[in-house]
Each structure stands twice: as C-alpha cells, then as structure tokens.
Amino acid sequence: MQKKYSFVRKIMTVTLGAAICLTTLGVGQASLIPTASAATSSADKVISLAKSYKGRVTYDFGTRNPSRLIFDCSSFTEFIFAKVGVDLKWGTKYQKKQGSAVSKSNLRKGDLVFFDTIGTNNKVINHVGIYMGSGQFIHDTPSVNGIAITSLSSGFYSTHYVSARRVL
C-alpha cells in the first residue's frame, strides 16, 4: 500500500511541476506577454509615484541625486520609471529614442511627452514629462522648482510639444 501512495505522490509532483513550468513559459493559461491592462496598471503606478514626490523634489538642471531628491526633468523620469522596472537612460536626447513613437492623438497614461522649451518649436527636445491622461502631464520643472502637473491641451506646453514615446 505504501508503494502505491509513493507512486501516486511522484506522479502528482511531476504533473504539478510540469504545469507550473509550462504556465511560466506562457504555454498554459497564464502568460508573461504584457497586456493592455498590465500596461495600464504600470502606468497608474508610475503616475502615483510621480505625484507622491510633488512638494518633495527640487529641480536642478543636469542633476541626478536621488538620495537628496534633486533631479532635472529626465533624471526624474528615469528615477520614477526605474521604480516599476523600466530602464530609462538619463537625458532627453536618449529618452526620446527609447520605446516606440506614439502620436499625440494616441497618448496613453505613462507615455513620455517631449518638448522644445527654448526655441519657437524648432523641434529641439530639451524637456520631458509623463502623460497622466485627460490632457495633463507631470514633470520636474524649473518654473516651480519641482514637480508640476500641467495641461498639454492649452498654454505654453501645448505649443511647445514635439513628440511622445511609449515605454510601458
């Protein structure tokens, strides 16, 4: 009788192990392929994290000092996205090439939005923020010496928008 239970236990262990392995590899019902809902969940985390630093972060061009919460715009986006496992490079010249291009009309929460804040929109990217949905984005900006939530639909940034990238 003991041998029969031992044999059944081995079969169950092997079957369970195979099921876990196949599911992890995406062969079973569960899959590791990102879904729209997973991207939305990550985007909500990114936005929530960015908002949590409002009033706590200081802006300083060319600075990346997470321990003192001193960032420029791109080191802030790098810092926030790293917290959800997305590796962004520091600098708008690098971030503008990461992920995939997305049109302004197809923006989703969590997309990076890029601006030309110096010229008369000659498309030279020098500022980045995170799209929040509903025509708003969050960014680290010298105008408030920290984190601001700003309209993408009207005002200064609406006329200085250049492009967007999807990294989630």
C-alpha positions in Angstrom: 0.0 0.0 0.0 2.9 2.4 0.9 4.4 1.9 -2.6 1.1 2.8 -4.3 0.9 6.1 -2.4 4.6 6.8 -3.1 4.0 6.2 -6.9 0.9 8.5 -6.9 2.7 11.2 -5.0 5.6 11.1 -7.6 3.1 11.4 -10.5 1.3 14.3 -8.8 4.6 16.0 -8.1 5.8 15.6 -11.7 2.5 16.7 -13.1 2.3 19.8 -10.9 5.9 20.7 -11.7 5.3 20.4 -15.5 2.1 22.5 -15.2 4.0 25.3 -13.3 6.8 25.2 -15.8 4.6 25.3 -18.9 2.5 28.1 -17.4 5.6 30.1 -16.5 6.8 29.7 -20.1 3.5 31.0 -21.4 2.2 27.7 -22.7 -0.5 27.3 -20.2 -3.3 29.7 -19.4 -1.1 32.3 -17.7 1.3 34.2 -20.0 4.2 36.6 -19.5 3.2 38.7 -22.5 2.3 42.2 -21.4 -1.3 43.1 -21.8 -3.1 46.4 -22.1 -4.3 46.0 -18.5 -0.7 45.3 -17.3 0.5 48.5 -19.1 -2.4 50.5 -17.5 -1.5 49.1 -14.1 2.1 50.1 -14.6 1.1 53.5 -15.9 -1.1 54.1 -12.8 1.8 53.1 -10.6 4.2 55.5 -12.4 1.7 58.4 -12.1 1.0 57.7 -8.5 4.7 57.5 -7.7 5.4 60.8 -9.6 2.6 62.5 -7.8 3.9 61.3 -4.4 7.1 63.3 -5.0 5.2 66.6 -5.5 6.5 69.1 -3.0 9.5 66.9 -2.1 11.7 67.2 -5.2 13.9 70.1 -6.1 14.7 70.9 -9.8 18.4 71.4 -10.8 19.4 71.2 -14.4 21.9 68.5 -15.1 21.5 66.9 -11.7 20.6 63.3 -10.7 20.7 63.0 -7.0 18.0 60.5 -5.8 19.2 60.5 -2.2 18.6 64.2 -1.8 15.6 64.2 -4.3 17.3 66.7 -6.6 16.6 66.0 -10.3 16.3 67.6 -13.7 13.4 66.6 -15.9 14.9 63.4 -17.4 16.6 62.2 -14.3 13.2 62.4 -12.6 11.5 60.3 -15.3 14.5 57.9 -15.1 14.1 57.7 -11.3 10.3 57.1 -11.4 10.3 54.5 -14.2 13.1 52.6 -12.5 10.8 52.0 -9.6 8.5 50.0 -11.8 11.3 48.1 -13.5 11.7 50.2 -16.7 15.3 51.2 -17.5 15.4 54.7 -19.0 18.6 56.5 -19.8 19.3 59.9 -18.3 18.9 62.7 -20.8 16.1 63.7 -23.1 18.4 63.0 -26.1 18.4 59.3 -25.0 14.8 59.0 -23.7 13.4 60.5 -27.0 14.7 57.3 -28.7 13.6 54.7 -26.2 10.3 52.7 -26.5 8.1 53.3 -29.6 6.9 56.5 -31.1 3.2 57.4 -30.4 1.2 60.2 -31.9 -0.3 63.0 -29.7 -3.8 61.7 -30.6 -2.9 58.2 -29.3 -1.3 59.2 -26.0 -1.9 56.8 -23.1 -1.1 57.2 -19.4 2.5 56.6 -18.7 3.8 57.8 -22.1 6.8 60.1 -22.1 6.0 63.5 -23.7 8.8 65.7 -25.1 9.0 69.5 -25.6 11.1 72.2 -27.1 11.0 74.8 -24.4 13.7 77.1 -25.7 13.1 77.8 -29.4 10.0 78.7 -31.3 9.2 75.0 -31.6 12.2 74.1 -33.8 11.7 70.6 -32.6 14.9 70.5 -30.4 13.8 68.4 -27.5 15.0 69.7 -24.1 12.2 68.7 -21.7 10.3 65.5 -20.8 7.3 64.7 -18.7 4.9 61.8 -18.1 1.5 61.8 -19.6 -1.3 61.3 -17.0 -4.3 61.2 -19.2 -7.1 63.8 -19.6 -4.7 66.2 -21.4 -2.3 66.5 -18.4 1.3 65.6 -17.7 3.5 65.6 -14.7 7.1 66.8 -14.8 10.0 68.2 -12.9 10.3 71.8 -14.0 12.4 74.9 -13.1 9.3 77.1 -13.3 8.1 75.7 -9.9 11.5 74.3 -8.8 10.0 70.9 -8.6 7.1 68.7 -9.7 4.1 70.2 -11.5 1.0 68.9 -13.2 0.5 70.8 -16.4 -2.0 71.0 -19.2 -0.9 69.5 -22.5 -4.0 70.9 -24.2 -3.6 74.6 -23.6 -0.9 77.1 -22.5 2.9 77.1 -23.1 3.4 73.3 -23.3 0.6 72.8 -25.8 2.5 74.9 -28.3 5.9 73.5 -27.5 5.0 69.8 -27.7 7.3 67.8 -30.0 6.7 64.1 -29.7 5.9 61.1 -27.4 7.3 57.7 -26.7 5.6 54.6 -25.2 8.0 52.8 -22.8 5.4 50.7 -20.9 
